């Protein structure tokens, strides 16, 4: 399958009028990985999957707010891991608020964690027209992919 040049965005597309928010799922224990820490905190070239994934969403310039779902006992650690990330971000530079909240996910299921994250995202950005659900394990997703999804 090839993509014609006319279907590729040359500039960041405008998000929906109310903006986009993201739920970044990171509440899994990562036990199968065997790293001894939640998978989202595993570093890749010195930067955690969590921080890379959140930075990619913010760098897209189309996400106004990110809500991270974390293991309940790791909420403070996840907040510390993301500290300073939304300061001076691309979203803020584009005139959009770009904040990050960390909430406890559910130990019951990924779906329950997403529901908790969605409630927090819509409370933080009730005007949002688009919600993206992204997994922190997909930390290398380019910002352009987020732009295309929102568009």
Residue pairs with C-beta under 8 A, 6 or more apart in sequence:
9 144
9 147
9 148
9 151
12 60
12 61
12 62
12 94
12 147
13 62
13 147
13 148
13 150
13 151
14 62
14 151
15 62
15 63
15 64
15 96
15 129
15 130
15 150
15 151
16 128
16 129
16 130
16 150
17 129
18 125
18 127
18 128
18 129
18 130
19 62
19 63
19 64
19 65
19 96
19 125
19 127
19 128
19 129
19 130
20 62
20 63
20 64
20 128
20 129
20 130
20 131
20 132
20 150
21 63
21 64
21 65
21 66
21 67
21 121
21 122
21 124
21 125
21 128
21 130
21 131
21 132
22 57
22 63
22 65
22 66
22 67
22 121
22 131
22 132
22 133
22 134
22 146
23 67
23 69
23 114
23 117
23 118
23 121
23 131
23 132
23 133
23 134
24 50
24 53
24 54
24 57
24 66
24 67
24 68
24 69
24 117
24 134
24 135
24 136
25 69
25 105
25 110
25 113
25 114
25 117
25 133
25 134
25 135
25 136
26 38
26 39
26 40
26 49
26 50
26 53
26 68
26 69
26 70
26 78
26 105
26 135
26 136
27 69
27 70
27 71
27 104
27 105
27 106
27 107
27 110
27 113
28 38
28 39
28 40
28 71
28 110
28 137
29 38
29 39
29 71
30 37
30 38
30 39
30 40
30 42
33 39
33 42
35 42
38 70
38 71
38 74
39 49
39 136
39 137
40 48
40 49
40 50
40 53
40 70
40 78
40 136
40 137
41 48
41 49
41 50
41 74
41 77
41 78
41 81
42 48
42 49
43 49
44 52
44 139
44 140
48 81
49 136
49 137
49 139
50 68
50 78
50 81
50 82
50 136
50 139
51 81
51 82
51 85
52 139
52 140
53 134
53 135
53 136
53 137
53 138
53 139
53 141
54 66
54 68
54 82
54 85
54 100
54 136
55 85
56 139
56 140
56 141
56 142
56 143
56 146
57 63
57 66
57 132
57 134
57 143
57 146
58 66
58 85
58 86
58 89
58 90
58 91
58 98
58 100
59 89
59 90
59 143
60 90
60 91
60 143
60 144
60 146
60 147
60 150
61 90
61 91
61 93
61 94
61 96
61 143
61 147
62 91
62 96
62 146
62 147
62 150
62 151
63 91
63 98
63 132
63 146
63 150
64 91
64 96
64 97
64 98
64 125
64 128
65 97
65 98
65 99
65 100
65 101
65 121
65 124
65 125
65 128
66 86
66 98
66 99
66 100
66 101
67 100
67 101
67 102
67 103
67 117
67 118
67 120
67 121
67 124
68 78
68 82
68 100
68 101
68 102
68 103
68 117
68 136
69 103
69 104
69 105
69 106
69 113
69 114
69 116
69 117
70 77
70 78
70 102
70 103
70 104
70 105
71 104
71 105
71 107
72 104
72 105
72 107
75 102
75 103
75 104
78 102
79 102
82 100
82 102
85 100
86 92
86 98
86 99
86 100
89 98
90 98
90 143
91 97
91 98
92 98
97 125
99 124
101 120
101 124
103 116
103 117
103 120
104 116
105 112
105 113
105 116
105 117
106 112
106 113
106 115
106 116
114 133
117 133
118 131
118 133
121 128
121 131
122 128
122 131
130 150
132 146
132 149
132 150
134 141
134 146
